[in-house]
Amino acid sequence: MGNTEEFLNQDNVLSRVHQYELERDEERVFINVREPIGGSAKGSFIAFPSLISKECSNTDYVGLGDSVEEALNDCLKRIKGLPLRQIIPQG
C-alpha cells in the first residue's frame, strides 16, 4: 500500500475494514472488523455487528483483539446464542 504516513495528520488513523456475514436461520448480520494500518497508534482491532444501514450501538457485543481473528472471535463469542433482533434492534 506504500507509505501512507506522509499523507496523514498526526491524530489521523487509517483503517482497513474486513466484513463478514453471519447467517442464522432466516436472519443475517454483518460483522465488521477494523484493522488500524496507519497513523496514530490509537487503534486496536475492533469487531462490531452491523446491518447494511445500521450498526450495533450496544458495546456489550463489540469484540476486541490484537488481530482480525481475535476481534472477530471475541465478537462471535459475545453474540453467540442471542437473537439477532436483540443485537441490532429493527426499529
C-alpha positions in Angstrom: 0.0 0.0 0.0 3.0 2.2 0.2 3.9 4.8 2.8 0.6 6.5 3.7 2.0 8.1 6.9 3.2 11.1 4.9 -0.4 11.9 3.9 -1.9 11.6 7.4 -2.2 14.3 10.1 -0.7 13.4 13.4 -4.0 12.4 15.0 -5.4 10.5 12.0 -5.9 6.8 12.0 -6.2 4.9 8.7 -8.0 1.6 8.9 -8.9 -1.4 6.7 -12.3 -2.9 7.4 -12.9 -6.6 7.0 -16.5 -7.6 6.6 -18.0 -11.0 7.5 -21.6 -12.2 7.1 -23.2 -14.4 9.7 -26.4 -16.3 8.7 -28.7 -17.9 11.3 -31.9 -19.5 10.2 -33.6 -16.8 8.2 -31.6 -13.9 9.7 -28.3 -12.2 8.6 -25.9 -9.8 10.3 -22.6 -8.4 9.2 -19.6 -8.2 11.4 -17.1 -5.6 10.6 -13.5 -5.8 11.9 -11.5 -2.6 12.0 -7.8 -3.0 11.4 -5.6 0.1 12.0 -2.9 0.2 9.3 -1.5 3.7 9.6 -1.4 6.9 11.5 -1.8 7.4 15.2 -1.2 4.4 17.4 -4.7 4.7 18.9 -6.2 1.6 17.4 -6.5 -2.0 18.1 -8.6 -4.5 16.2 -12.3 -4.0 16.9 -15.2 -6.1 15.7 -18.8 -5.0 15.7 -22.1 -6.4 14.4 -24.0 -4.2 11.9 -26.7 -4.2 9.3 -26.1 -2.5 5.9 -27.7 0.7 7.2 -27.4 0.4 11.0 -24.6 -0.5 13.4 -24.8 -2.2 16.7 -24.8 0.5 19.4 -24.5 -1.8 22.4 -20.9 -2.1 23.3 -21.6 -5.4 25.1 -21.4 -7.0 21.6 -18.2 -5.3 20.4 -15.3 -7.7 20.1 -11.7 -6.6 20.7 -8.4 -8.3 20.0 -4.8 -7.9 18.7 -5.7 -9.3 15.3 -8.7 -9.6 12.9 -9.3 -13.2 14.1 -9.1 -12.3 17.8 -11.6 -9.4 17.4 -13.9 -11.5 15.3 -13.8 -14.4 17.7 -14.5 -12.2 20.6 -17.4 -10.6 18.8 -18.8 -14.0 17.9 -18.4 -15.2 21.5 -20.4 -12.2 22.8 -23.3 -12.7 20.4 -23.4 -16.5 20.4 -27.0 -17.7 21.0 -28.5 -14.3 21.1 -31.3 -13.4 18.7 -30.1 -11.0 16.0 -33.1 -8.7 16.7 -31.6 -8.3 20.3 -28.2 -7.4 19.0 -29.4 -4.9 16.4 -32.9 -3.7 17.1 -35.1 -3.4 14.0 -36.8 -0.2 14.9 
